[in-house]
């Protein structure tokens, strides 16, 4: 008999015991360990996912901040560019205004110098012309210029137009006989008497004629009566000479101004340097007016 | 020639005979339980674990997967029974390489005992999971099939026992015969083949047991689906 029923029963019992022992020592602990590990891994994954979510949120926050900073930087840059441009325009305008001012001062100084020069020229030319004429007439025709000038002046006075003579008379009345006679030279006595006689003929009463010698009256005579002045000199001729010179100066200045204006950034310093050399007032001849 | 280790009686107390089958079974049981205890007394739940724990986890996880594949149900209720069947039969067979060792599964008494356990476990699982509705399986498709169903249960249990006994016993017999005829080399090859056969038999035994139990328990799931005919509608009331 191959089947021993006692052994069968014993083996059934053995197997049931084995099932219990294996469940107690093998399946239970192993499954529990595996479940715990799975839970740990799951919790770790969940934690990792949370960290990842937090990191992504942080990243999104920083990206948003970066975008804001970029925007602010662009705005600041734009504002700064605008400010710099405004400042540049202001500075250029200031420099241009300053250059214009310096140029205007320079031209003004130049004009003053020109006027002084012309006056000086007029004066010197008058003196030289008078001296030359006087000397030439003295030597060549034995004529005294002063006497002739005085006579001519007296003759002109006597030949004044009626309305001018009337004005002279009214002036004599207002001055109560006071008159000033200015010459560049000492008048001969007869010439003074002639003029004085003429003035007395205008006014009944004594005439107080004051003689003044001044180089300003270039080669001529001036009669001043209470603001009314009658002059006879080379002044008119010399003024035409001054007018000619003045025109020549103006022509030269216009040619200078027609030339292309200097560049904004480079030329102004050169202009700034030149005027001070021409401006000093000491070089202007004395103003006689 | 000795066919079964039952014949080797070590101690005899009247009707109680302590034979080699029982002793070797105890030895196998002690090996399995002590081995399990040694490994599982300090288990790691972290990511670093010992090789033996890794081996046991692979075994348990593999058995759970197999049970889940076969039964299509939660494997944990079946694992202690099916897993113990497989591990016991496999261990008994694999230890056959040790000289002087007689596999307990080479005893018809052992295989009958295991088959009897399966024979009892099938209705137990069926009743546990389905209630008394389990017994309606025996009168399907009609009451006249009841004797044939019972005979089927018995015959498949007998086949389970005889298949395992025959394979293991024949392996041992062949090894013994070849050892007498050609004592060199060839028995070693047959022993190696015996290892493979023993493992396959353990697998077949466990899988068949699982199939029988799952068939008894799985009907319940079919009954939970919308019933298509009256008999199943009446069964669902016991679920």
Boltz contact constraints between the chains, C-beta under 6 A:
constraints:
  - contact:
      token1: [A, 2]
      token2: [B, 4]
      max_distance: 6.0
  - contact:
      token1: [A, 2]
      token2: [B, 108]
      max_distance: 6.0
  - contact:
      token1: [A, 3]
      token2: [B, 108]
      max_distance: 6.0
  - contact:
      token1: [A, 3]
      token2: [B, 109]
      max_distance: 6.0
  - contact:
      token1: [A, 3]
      token2: [B, 112]
      max_distance: 6.0
  - contact:
      token1: [A, 4]
      token2: [B, 6]
      max_distance: 6.0
  - contact:
      token1: [A, 4]
      token2: [B, 109]
      max_distance: 6.0
  - contact:
      token1: [A, 7]
      token2: [B, 6]
      max_distance: 6.0
  - contact:
      token1: [A, 7]
      token2: [B, 21]
      max_distance: 6.0
  - contact:
      token1: [A, 7]
      token2: [B, 109]
      max_distance: 6.0
  - contact:
      token1: [A, 8]
      token2: [B, 109]
      max_distance: 6.0
  - contact:
      token1: [A, 8]
      token2: [B, 112]
      max_distance: 6.0
  - contact:
      token1: [A, 8]
      token2: [B, 113]
      max_distance: 6.0
  - contact:
      token1: [A, 10]
      token2: [B, 22]
      max_distance: 6.0
  - contact:
      token1: [A, 11]
      token2: [B, 110]
      max_distance: 6.0
  - contact:
      token1: [A, 11]
      token2: [B, 113]
      max_distance: 6.0
  - contact:
      token1: [A, 12]
      token2: [B, 113]
      max_distance: 6.0
  - contact:
      token1: [A, 14]
      token2: [B, 25]
      max_distance: 6.0
  - contact:
      token1: [A, 15]
      token2: [B, 117]
      max_distance: 6.0
  - contact:
      token1: [A, 18]
      token2: [B, 29]
      max_distance: 6.0
  - contact:
      token1: [A, 18]
      token2: [B, 84]
      max_distance: 6.0
  - contact:
      token1: [A, 19]
      token2: [B, 80]
      max_distance: 6.0
  - contact:
      token1: [A, 19]
      token2: [B, 84]
      max_distance: 6.0
  - contact:
      token1: [A, 21]
      token2: [B, 33]
      max_distance: 6.0
  - contact:
      token1: [A, 22]
      token2: [B, 84]
      max_distance: 6.0
  - contact:
      token1: [A, 23]
      token2: [B, 80]
      max_distance: 6.0
  - contact:
      token1: [A, 25]
      token2: [B, 33]
      max_distance: 6.0
  - contact:
      token1: [A, 25]
      token2: [B, 36]
      max_distance: 6.0
  - contact:
      token1: [A, 25]
      token2: [B, 37]
      max_distance: 6.0
  - contact:
      token1: [A, 25]
      token2: [B, 40]
      max_distance: 6.0
  - contact:
      token1: [A, 26]
      token2: [B, 36]
      max_distance: 6.0
  - contact:
      token1: [A, 27]
      token2: [B, 79]
      max_distance: 6.0
  - contact:
      token1: [A, 27]
      token2: [B, 80]
      max_distance: 6.0
  - contact:
      token1: [A, 29]
      token2: [B, 40]
      max_distance: 6.0
  - contact:
      token1: [A, 29]
      token2: [B, 43]
      max_distance: 6.0
  - contact:
      token1: [A, 30]
      token2: [B, 56]
      max_distance: 6.0
  - contact:
      token1: [A, 30]
      token2: [B, 57]
      max_distance: 6.0
  - contact:
      token1: [A, 30]
      token2: [B, 60]
      max_distance: 6.0
  - contact:
      token1: [A, 33]
      token2: [B, 43]
      max_distance: 6.0
  - contact:
      token1: [A, 33]
      token2: [B, 45]
      max_distance: 6.0
  - contact:
      token1: [A, 36]
      token2: [B, 45]
      max_distance: 6.0
  - contact:
      token1: [A, 37]
      token2: [B, 45]
      max_distance: 6.0
